[in-house]
Amino acid sequence: MKFRFCVAAFCITAFLVLTVYLRTCEDRIFYQICKVATEQSRLKQQLWQKQLALEGLINPAALSEKIKD
């Protein structure tokens, strides 16, 4: 009877430790995904700003003003 109790206690403890480990890994991966998504959003915004600047430079009206100067 004592042996069964020890085995059951060990199994429950092992299960709880595994659960905490998996939860910690999941939280770490979720944090990394959020960080990458934020970085991707920032890079898209920078690309959009550079695209607007480029379109402003190659705009026919802007080119004609530069040619006049």
PyMOL Python script that loads the backbone (N, CA, C, O; Angstrom):
from pymol import cmd

cmd.read_pdbstr("""\
ATOM      1  N   MET A   1       0.826  -1.194   0.000  1.00  0.00           N
ATOM      2  CA  MET A   1       0.000   0.000   0.000  1.00  0.00           C
ATOM      3  C   MET A   1       0.876   1.266   0.000  1.00  0.00           C
ATOM      4  O   MET A   1       0.597   2.234  -0.707  1.00  0.00           O
ATOM      5  N   LYS A   2       1.936   1.226   0.811  1.00  0.00           N
ATOM      6  CA  LYS A   2       2.831   2.376   0.892  1.00  0.00           C
ATOM      7  C   LYS A   2       3.544   2.604  -0.455  1.00  0.00           C
ATOM      8  O   LYS A   2       3.758   3.741  -0.875  1.00  0.00           O
ATOM      9  N   PHE A   3       3.903   1.494  -1.117  1.00  0.00           N
ATOM     10  CA  PHE A   3       4.575   1.595  -2.410  1.00  0.00           C
ATOM     11  C   PHE A   3       3.663   2.235  -3.453  1.00  0.00           C
ATOM     12  O   PHE A   3       4.116   3.079  -4.227  1.00  0.00           O
ATOM     13  N   ARG A   4       2.404   1.855  -3.488  1.00  0.00           N
ATOM     14  CA  ARG A   4       1.453   2.434  -4.438  1.00  0.00           C
ATOM     15  C   ARG A   4       1.277   3.928  -4.192  1.00  0.00           C
ATOM     16  O   ARG A   4       1.196   4.716  -5.134  1.00  0.00           O
ATOM     17  N   PHE A   5       1.220   4.304  -2.938  1.00  0.00           N
ATOM     18  CA  PHE A   5       1.088   5.728  -2.603  1.00  0.00           C
ATOM     19  C   PHE A   5       2.314   6.512  -3.074  1.00  0.00           C
ATOM     20  O   PHE A   5       2.179   7.608  -3.619  1.00  0.00           O
ATOM     21  N   CYS A   6       3.494   5.958  -2.867  1.00  0.00           N
ATOM     22  CA  CYS A   6       4.726   6.635  -3.311  1.00  0.00           C
ATOM     23  C   CYS A   6       4.763   6.758  -4.835  1.00  0.00           C
ATOM     24  O   CYS A   6       5.149   7.800  -5.366  1.00  0.00           O
ATOM     25  N   VAL A   7       4.365   5.702  -5.533  1.00  0.00           N
ATOM     26  CA  VAL A   7       4.353   5.740  -7.001  1.00  0.00           C
ATOM     27  C   VAL A   7       3.324   6.754  -7.487  1.00  0.00           C
ATOM     28  O   VAL A   7       3.592   7.508  -8.422  1.00  0.00           O
ATOM     29  N   ALA A   8       2.160   6.779  -6.865  1.00  0.00           N
ATOM     30  CA  ALA A   8       1.118   7.735  -7.263  1.00  0.00           C
ATOM     31  C   ALA A   8       1.575   9.171  -6.999  1.00  0.00           C
ATOM     32  O   ALA A   8       1.369  10.054  -7.832  1.00  0.00           O
ATOM     33  N   ALA A   9       2.192   9.403  -5.847  1.00  0.00           N
ATOM     34  CA  ALA A   9       2.688  10.738  -5.523  1.00  0.00           C
ATOM     35  C   ALA A   9       3.783  11.155  -6.499  1.00  0.00           C
ATOM     36  O   ALA A   9       3.826  12.308  -6.928  1.00  0.00           O
ATOM     37  N   PHE A  10       4.666  10.226  -6.851  1.00  0.00           N
ATOM     38  CA  PHE A  10       5.728  10.525  -7.812  1.00  0.00           C
ATOM     39  C   PHE A  10       5.142  10.851  -9.188  1.00  0.00           C
ATOM     40  O   PHE A  10       5.585  11.802  -9.833  1.00  0.00           O
ATOM     41  N   CYS A  11       4.159  10.082  -9.643  1.00  0.00           N
ATOM     42  CA  CYS A  11       3.538  10.324 -10.949  1.00  0.00           C
ATOM     43  C   CYS A  11       2.831  11.678 -10.981  1.00  0.00           C
ATOM     44  O   CYS A  11       2.939  12.415 -11.961  1.00  0.00           O
ATOM     45  N   ILE A  12       2.119  11.998  -9.923  1.00  0.00           N
ATOM     46  CA  ILE A  12       1.416  13.283  -9.872  1.00  0.00           C
ATOM     47  C   ILE A  12       2.418  14.429  -9.870  1.00  0.00           C
ATOM     48  O   ILE A  12       2.224  15.432 -10.557  1.00  0.00           O
ATOM     49  N   THR A  13       3.489  14.280  -9.095  1.00  0.00           N
ATOM     50  CA  THR A  13       4.524  15.321  -9.043  1.00  0.00           C
ATOM     51  C   THR A  13       5.192  15.480 -10.408  1.00  0.00           C
ATOM     52  O   THR A  13       5.412  16.601 -10.865  1.00  0.00           O
ATOM     53  N   ALA A  14       5.511  14.374 -11.049  1.00  0.00           N
ATOM     54  CA  ALA A  14       6.137  14.428 -12.377  1.00  0.00           C
ATOM     55  C   ALA A  14       5.198  15.094 -13.384  1.00  0.00           C
ATOM     56  O   ALA A  14       5.637  15.893 -14.211  1.00  0.00           O
ATOM     57  N   PHE A  15       3.918  14.765 -13.311  1.00  0.00           N
ATOM     58  CA  PHE A  15       2.938  15.368 -14.204  1.00  0.00           C
ATOM     59  C   PHE A  15       2.852  16.881 -13.989  1.00  0.00           C
ATOM     60  O   PHE A  15       2.792  17.640 -14.956  1.00  0.00           O
ATOM     61  N   LEU A  16       2.845  17.320 -12.739  1.00  0.00           N
ATOM     62  CA  LEU A  16       2.770  18.752 -12.450  1.00  0.00           C
ATOM     63  C   LEU A  16       4.029  19.487 -12.901  1.00  0.00           C
ATOM     64  O   LEU A  16       3.945  20.596 -13.429  1.00  0.00           O
ATOM     65  N   VAL A  17       5.186  18.881 -12.699  1.00  0.00           N
ATOM     66  CA  VAL A  17       6.434  19.501 -13.154  1.00  0.00           C
ATOM     67  C   VAL A  17       6.437  19.610 -14.672  1.00  0.00           C
ATOM     68  O   VAL A  17       6.831  20.644 -15.212  1.00  0.00           O
ATOM     69  N   LEU A  18       6.012  18.580 -15.357  1.00  0.00           N
ATOM     70  CA  LEU A  18       5.937  18.609 -16.819  1.00  0.00           C
ATOM     71  C   LEU A  18       4.962  19.681 -17.295  1.00  0.00           C
ATOM     72  O   LEU A  18       5.228  20.371 -18.279  1.00  0.00           O
ATOM     73  N   THR A  19       3.846  19.821 -16.609  1.00  0.00           N
ATOM     74  CA  THR A  19       2.857  20.830 -16.971  1.00  0.00           C
ATOM     75  C   THR A  19       3.442  22.235 -16.841  1.00  0.00           C
ATOM     76  O   THR A  19       3.250  23.074 -17.721  1.00  0.00           O
ATOM     77  N   VAL A  20       4.145  22.487 -15.760  1.00  0.00           N
ATOM     78  CA  VAL A  20       4.768  23.799 -15.558  1.00  0.00           C
ATOM     79  C   VAL A  20       5.824  24.046 -16.618  1.00  0.00           C
ATOM     80  O   VAL A  20       5.918  25.154 -17.147  1.00  0.00           O
ATOM     81  N   TYR A  21       6.623  23.033 -16.939  1.00  0.00           N
ATOM     82  CA  TYR A  21       7.658  23.181 -17.970  1.00  0.00           C
ATOM     83  C   TYR A  21       7.038  23.510 -19.325  1.00  0.00           C
ATOM     84  O   TYR A  21       7.503  24.416 -20.015  1.00  0.00           O
ATOM     85  N   LEU A  22       5.993  22.781 -19.708  1.00  0.00           N
ATOM     86  CA  LEU A  22       5.347  23.037 -20.995  1.00  0.00           C
ATOM     87  C   LEU A  22       4.694  24.414 -21.026  1.00  0.00           C
ATOM     88  O   LEU A  22       4.719  25.091 -22.053  1.00  0.00           O
ATOM     89  N   ARG A  23       4.116  24.825 -19.920  1.00  0.00           N
ATOM     90  CA  ARG A  23       3.485  26.148 -19.852  1.00  0.00           C
ATOM     91  C   ARG A  23       4.535  27.240 -20.011  1.00  0.00           C
ATOM     92  O   ARG A  23       4.295  28.232 -20.699  1.00  0.00           O
ATOM     93  N   THR A  24       5.693  27.070 -19.386  1.00  0.00           N
ATOM     94  CA  THR A  24       6.773  28.047 -19.492  1.00  0.00           C
ATOM     95  C   THR A  24       7.282  28.127 -20.934  1.00  0.00           C
ATOM     96  O   THR A  24       7.527  29.215 -21.455  1.00  0.00           O
ATOM     97  N   CYS A  25       7.436  26.972 -21.563  1.00  0.00           N
ATOM     98  CA  CYS A  25       7.872  26.963 -22.974  1.00  0.00           C
ATOM     99  C   CYS A  25       6.841  27.651 -23.857  1.00  0.00           C
ATOM    100  O   CYS A  25       7.198  28.405 -24.762  1.00  0.00           O
ATOM    101  N   GLU A  26       5.571  27.393 -23.598  1.00  0.00           N
ATOM    102  CA  GLU A  26       4.510  28.009 -24.387  1.00  0.00           C
ATOM    103  C   GLU A  26       4.521  29.530 -24.225  1.00  0.00           C
ATOM    104  O   GLU A  26       4.374  30.264 -25.203  1.00  0.00           O
ATOM    105  N   ASP A  27       4.694  29.997 -22.996  1.00  0.00           N
ATOM    106  CA  ASP A  27       4.750  31.442 -22.750  1.00  0.00           C
ATOM    107  C   ASP A  27       5.946  32.075 -23.460  1.00  0.00           C
ATOM    108  O   ASP A  27       5.833  33.164 -24.023  1.00  0.00           O
ATOM    109  N   ARG A  28       7.081  31.395 -23.433  1.00  0.00           N
ATOM    110  CA  ARG A  28       8.283  31.909 -24.089  1.00  0.00           C
ATOM    111  C   ARG A  28       8.086  31.999 -25.595  1.00  0.00           C
ATOM    112  O   ARG A  28       8.475  32.990 -26.214  1.00  0.00           O
ATOM    113  N   ILE A  29       7.489  30.979 -26.185  1.00  0.00           N
ATOM    114  CA  ILE A  29       7.238  30.977 -27.626  1.00  0.00           C
ATOM    115  C   ILE A  29       6.219  32.049 -27.990  1.00  0.00           C
ATOM    116  O   ILE A  29       6.376  32.732 -29.002  1.00  0.00           O
ATOM    117  N   PHE A  30       5.174  32.205 -27.176  1.00  0.00           N
ATOM    118  CA  PHE A  30       4.175  33.235 -27.432  1.00  0.00           C
ATOM    119  C   PHE A  30       4.802  34.622 -27.384  1.00  0.00           C
ATOM    120  O   PHE A  30       4.471  35.474 -28.208  1.00  0.00           O
ATOM    121  N   TYR A  31       5.701  34.862 -26.432  1.00  0.00           N
ATOM    122  CA  TYR A  31       6.396  36.142 -26.337  1.00  0.00           C
ATOM    123  C   TYR A  31       7.239  36.387 -27.586  1.00  0.00           C
ATOM    124  O   TYR A  31       7.242  37.495 -28.123  1.00  0.00           O
ATOM    125  N   GLN A  32       7.942  35.378 -28.043  1.00  0.00           N
ATOM    126  CA  GLN A  32       8.767  35.530 -29.243  1.00  0.00           C
ATOM    127  C   GLN A  32       7.901  35.826 -30.474  1.00  0.00           C
ATOM    128  O   GLN A  32       8.275  36.649 -31.309  1.00  0.00           O
ATOM    129  N   ILE A  33       6.761  35.165 -30.587  1.00  0.00           N
ATOM    130  CA  ILE A  33       5.860  35.410 -31.715  1.00  0.00           C
ATOM    131  C   ILE A  33       5.348  36.843 -31.684  1.00  0.00           C
ATOM    132  O   ILE A  33       5.294  37.508 -32.719  1.00  0.00           O
ATOM    133  N   CYS A  34       4.972  37.321 -30.502  1.00  0.00           N
ATOM    134  CA  CYS A  34       4.500  38.708 -30.381  1.00  0.00           C
ATOM    135  C   CYS A  34       5.605  39.696 -30.726  1.00  0.00           C
ATOM    136  O   CYS A  34       5.355  40.715 -31.371  1.00  0.00           O
ATOM    137  N   LYS A  35       6.829  39.395 -30.294  1.00  0.00           N
ATOM    138  CA  LYS A  35       7.956  40.276 -30.583  1.00  0.00           C
ATOM    139  C   LYS A  35       8.225  40.340 -32.089  1.00  0.00           C
ATOM    140  O   LYS A  35       8.470  41.416 -32.636  1.00  0.00           O
ATOM    141  N   VAL A  36       8.179  39.203 -32.740  1.00  0.00           N
ATOM    142  CA  VAL A  36       8.412  39.159 -34.189  1.00  0.00           C
ATOM    143  C   VAL A  36       7.286  39.876 -34.934  1.00  0.00           C
ATOM    144  O   VAL A  36       7.542  40.578 -35.912  1.00  0.00           O
ATOM    145  N   ALA A  37       6.056  39.705 -34.483  1.00  0.00           N
ATOM    146  CA  ALA A  37       4.924  40.375 -35.132  1.00  0.00           C
ATOM    147  C   ALA A  37       5.042  41.890 -34.990  1.00  0.00           C
ATOM    148  O   ALA A  37       4.733  42.625 -35.928  1.00  0.00           O
ATOM    149  N   THR A  38       5.482  42.359 -33.838  1.00  0.00           N
ATOM    150  CA  THR A  38       5.673  43.786 -33.627  1.00  0.00           C
ATOM    151  C   THR A  38       6.786  44.317 -34.520  1.00  0.00           C
ATOM    152  O   THR A  38       6.646  45.382 -35.121  1.00  0.00           O
ATOM    153  N   GLU A  39       7.879  43.589 -34.607  1.00  0.00           N
ATOM    154  CA  GLU A  39       8.998  43.995 -35.467  1.00  0.00           C
ATOM    155  C   GLU A  39       8.558  44.017 -36.934  1.00  0.00           C
ATOM    156  O   GLU A  39       8.924  44.924 -37.682  1.00  0.00           O
ATOM    157  N   GLN A  40       7.782  43.028 -37.335  1.00  0.00           N
ATOM    158  CA  GLN A  40       7.297  42.980 -38.714  1.00  0.00           C
ATOM    159  C   GLN A  40       6.386  44.172 -39.007  1.00  0.00           C
ATOM    160  O   GLN A  40       6.462  44.761 -40.085  1.00  0.00           O
ATOM    161  N   SER A  41       5.553  44.518 -38.081  1.00  0.00           N
ATOM    162  CA  SER A  41       4.664  45.663 -38.251  1.00  0.00           C
ATOM    163  C   SER A  41       5.469  46.958 -38.381  1.00  0.00           C
ATOM    164  O   SER A  41       5.156  47.810 -39.214  1.00  0.00           O
ATOM    165  N   ARG A  42       6.502  47.099 -37.555  1.00  0.00           N
ATOM    166  CA  ARG A  42       7.359  48.290 -37.622  1.00  0.00           C
ATOM    167  C   ARG A  42       8.081  48.366 -38.967  1.00  0.00           C
ATOM    168  O   ARG A  42       8.187  49.440 -39.560  1.00  0.00           O
ATOM    169  N   LEU A  43       8.574  47.229 -39.442  1.00  0.00           N
ATOM    170  CA  LEU A  43       9.267  47.218 -40.730  1.00  0.00           C
ATOM    171  C   LEU A  43       8.317  47.527 -41.889  1.00  0.00           C
ATOM    172  O   LEU A  43       8.702  48.206 -42.841  1.00  0.00           O
ATOM    173  N   LYS A  44       7.083  47.034 -41.811  1.00  0.00           N
ATOM    174  CA  LYS A  44       6.094  47.360 -42.846  1.00  0.00           C
ATOM    175  C   LYS A  44       5.808  48.852 -42.869  1.00  0.00           C
ATOM    176  O   LYS A  44       5.653  49.446 -43.937  1.00  0.00           O
ATOM    177  N   GLN A  45       5.737  49.455 -41.690  1.00  0.00           N
ATOM    178  CA  GLN A  45       5.482  50.894 -41.613  1.00  0.00           C
ATOM    179  C   GLN A  45       6.659  51.679 -42.200  1.00  0.00           C
ATOM    180  O   GLN A  45       6.455  52.660 -42.915  1.00  0.00           O
ATOM    181  N   GLN A  46       7.879  51.250 -41.901  1.00  0.00           N
ATOM    182  CA  GLN A  46       9.048  51.918 -42.478  1.00  0.00           C
ATOM    183  C   GLN A  46       9.059  51.774 -43.995  1.00  0.00           C
ATOM    184  O   GLN A  46       9.349  52.732 -44.712  1.00  0.00           O
ATOM    185  N   LEU A  47       8.742  50.577 -44.483  1.00  0.00           N
ATOM    186  CA  LEU A  47       8.702  50.358 -45.927  1.00  0.00           C
ATOM    187  C   LEU A  47       7.642  51.241 -46.572  1.00  0.00           C
ATOM    188  O   LEU A  47       7.871  51.802 -47.644  1.00  0.00           O
ATOM    189  N   TRP A  48       6.494  51.367 -45.933  1.00  0.00           N
ATOM    190  CA  TRP A  48       5.426  52.205 -46.461  1.00  0.00           C
ATOM    191  C   TRP A  48       5.877  53.662 -46.537  1.00  0.00           C
ATOM    192  O   TRP A  48       5.595  54.344 -47.522  1.00  0.00           O
ATOM    193  N   GLN A  49       6.576  54.145 -45.508  1.00  0.00           N
ATOM    194  CA  GLN A  49       7.062  55.529 -45.517  1.00  0.00           C
ATOM    195  C   GLN A  49       8.097  55.734 -46.621  1.00  0.00           C
ATOM    196  O   GLN A  49       8.087  56.764 -47.295  1.00  0.00           O
ATOM    197  N   LYS A  50       8.989  54.764 -46.811  1.00  0.00           N
ATOM    198  CA  LYS A  50       9.996  54.882 -47.874  1.00  0.00           C
ATOM    199  C   LYS A  50       9.343  54.822 -49.250  1.00  0.00           C
ATOM    200  O   LYS A  50       9.782  55.501 -50.179  1.00  0.00           O
ATOM    201  N   GLN A  51       8.296  54.012 -49.381  1.00  0.00           N
ATOM    202  CA  GLN A  51       7.591  53.936 -50.656  1.00  0.00           C
ATOM    203  C   GLN A  51       6.914  55.267 -50.972  1.00  0.00           C
ATOM    204  O   GLN A  51       6.933  55.713 -52.119  1.00  0.00           O
ATOM    205  N   LEU A  52       6.320  55.899 -49.972  1.00  0.00           N
ATOM    206  CA  LEU A  52       5.713  57.213 -50.191  1.00  0.00           C
ATOM    207  C   LEU A  52       6.764  58.245 -50.580  1.00  0.00           C
ATOM    208  O   LEU A  52       6.524  59.074 -51.458  1.00  0.00           O
ATOM    209  N   ALA A  53       7.921  58.200 -49.936  1.00  0.00           N
ATOM    210  CA  ALA A  53       8.990  59.132 -50.275  1.00  0.00           C
ATOM    211  C   ALA A  53       9.461  58.907 -51.711  1.00  0.00           C
ATOM    212  O   ALA A  53       9.693  59.867 -52.446  1.00  0.00           O
ATOM    213  N   LEU A  54       9.603  57.642 -52.112  1.00  0.00           N
ATOM    214  CA  LEU A  54      10.026  57.332 -53.477  1.00  0.00           C
ATOM    215  C   LEU A  54       8.991  57.789 -54.490  1.00  0.00           C
ATOM    216  O   LEU A  54       9.341  58.341 -55.533  1.00  0.00           O
ATOM    217  N   GLU A  55       7.724  57.562 -54.192  1.00  0.00           N
ATOM    218  CA  GLU A  55       6.673  57.999 -55.111  1.00  0.00           C
ATOM    219  C   GLU A  55       6.653  59.518 -55.218  1.00  0.00           C
ATOM    220  O   GLU A  55       6.338  60.065 -56.275  1.00  0.00           O
ATOM    221  N   GLY A  56       6.989  60.201 -54.126  1.00  0.00           N
ATOM    222  CA  GLY A  56       7.078  61.659 -54.172  1.00  0.00           C
ATOM    223  C   GLY A  56       8.227  62.123 -55.045  1.00  0.00           C
ATOM    224  O   GLY A  56       8.135  63.168 -55.689  1.00  0.00           O
ATOM    225  N   LEU A  57       9.316  61.355 -55.075  1.00  0.00           N
ATOM    226  CA  LEU A  57      10.468  61.728 -55.890  1.00  0.00           C
ATOM    227  C   LEU A  57      10.245  61.463 -57.372  1.00  0.00           C
ATOM    228  O   LEU A  57      10.736  62.212 -58.217  1.00  0.00           O
ATOM    229  N   ILE A  58       9.512  60.406 -57.693  1.00  0.00           N
ATOM    230  CA  ILE A  58       9.320  60.072 -59.105  1.00  0.00           C
ATOM    231  C   ILE A  58       7.983  60.569 -59.644  1.00  0.00           C
ATOM    232  O   ILE A  58       7.605  60.249 -60.771  1.00  0.00           O
ATOM    233  N   ASN A  59       7.282  61.338 -58.850  1.00  0.00           N
ATOM    234  CA  ASN A  59       6.025  61.937 -59.279  1.00  0.00           C
ATOM    235  C   ASN A  59       6.308  62.892 -60.448  1.00  0.00           C
ATOM    236  O   ASN A  59       7.258  63.670 -60.363  1.00  0.00           O
ATOM    237  N   PRO A  60       5.531  62.865 -61.522  1.00  0.00           N
ATOM    238  CA  PRO A  60       5.799  63.744 -62.667  1.00  0.00           C
ATOM    239  C   PRO A  60       5.830  65.229 -62.292  1.00  0.00           C
ATOM    240  O   PRO A  60       6.617  65.989 -62.856  1.00  0.00           O
ATOM    241  N   ALA A  61       5.003  65.637 -61.371  1.00  0.00           N
ATOM    242  CA  ALA A  61       5.008  67.045 -60.957  1.00  0.00           C
ATOM    243  C   ALA A  61       6.322  67.390 -60.257  1.00  0.00           C
ATOM    244  O   ALA A  61       6.890  68.459 -60.481  1.00  0.00           O
ATOM    245  N   ALA A  62       6.794  66.492 -59.420  1.00  0.00           N
ATOM    246  CA  ALA A  62       8.055  66.736 -58.722  1.00  0.00           C
ATOM    247  C   ALA A  62       9.225  66.734 -59.710  1.00  0.00           C
ATOM    248  O   ALA A  62      10.163  67.518 -59.570  1.00  0.00           O
ATOM    249  N   LEU A  63       9.161  65.850 -60.704  1.00  0.00           N
ATOM    250  CA  LEU A  63      10.237  65.803 -61.700  1.00  0.00           C
ATOM    251  C   LEU A  63      10.263  67.077 -62.548  1.00  0.00           C
ATOM    252  O   LEU A  63      11.341  67.586 -62.856  1.00  0.00           O
ATOM    253  N   SER A  64       9.122  67.585 -62.921  1.00  0.00           N
ATOM    254  CA  SER A  64       9.090  68.790 -63.728  1.00  0.00           C
ATOM    255  C   SER A  64       9.616  69.995 -62.925  1.00  0.00           C
ATOM    256  O   SER A  64      10.260  70.878 -63.491  1.00  0.00           O
ATOM    257  N   GLU A  65       9.345  70.032 -61.622  1.00  0.00           N
ATOM    258  CA  GLU A  65       9.881  71.123 -60.782  1.00  0.00           C
ATOM    259  C   GLU A  65      11.391  71.019 -60.704  1.00  0.00           C
ATOM    260  O   GLU A  65      12.074  72.043 -60.722  1.00  0.00           O
ATOM    261  N   LYS A  66      11.930  69.816 -60.618  1.00  0.00           N
ATOM    262  CA  LYS A  66      13.389  69.658 -60.546  1.00  0.00           C
ATOM    263  C   LYS A  66      14.036  70.019 -61.867  1.00  0.00           C
ATOM    264  O   LYS A  66      15.133  70.578 -61.893  1.00  0.00           O
ATOM    265  N   ILE A  67      13.360  69.701 -62.973  1.00  0.00           N
ATOM    266  CA  ILE A  67      13.917  70.040 -64.276  1.00  0.00           C
ATOM    267  C   ILE A  67      13.926  71.557 -64.471  1.00  0.00           C
ATOM    268  O   ILE A  67      14.850  72.101 -65.074  1.00  0.00           O
ATOM    269  N   LYS A  68      12.899  72.238 -63.962  1.00  0.00           N
ATOM    270  CA  LYS A  68      12.827  73.698 -64.095  1.00  0.00           C
ATOM    271  C   LYS A  68      13.946  74.367 -63.322  1.00  0.00           C
ATOM    272  O   LYS A  68      14.459  75.404 -63.741  1.00  0.00           O
ATOM    273  N   ASP A  69      14.333  73.772 -62.180  1.00  0.00           N
ATOM    274  CA  ASP A  69      15.393  74.379 -61.360  1.00  0.00           C
ATOM    275  C   ASP A  69      16.689  74.203 -62.069  1.00  0.00           C
ATOM    276  O   ASP A  69      17.729  74.634 -61.570  1.00  0.00           O
TER     277      ASP A  69
END
""", "prot")
cmd.dss("prot")
cmd.show_as("cartoon", "prot")
cmd.util.cbc("prot")
cmd.orient("prot")
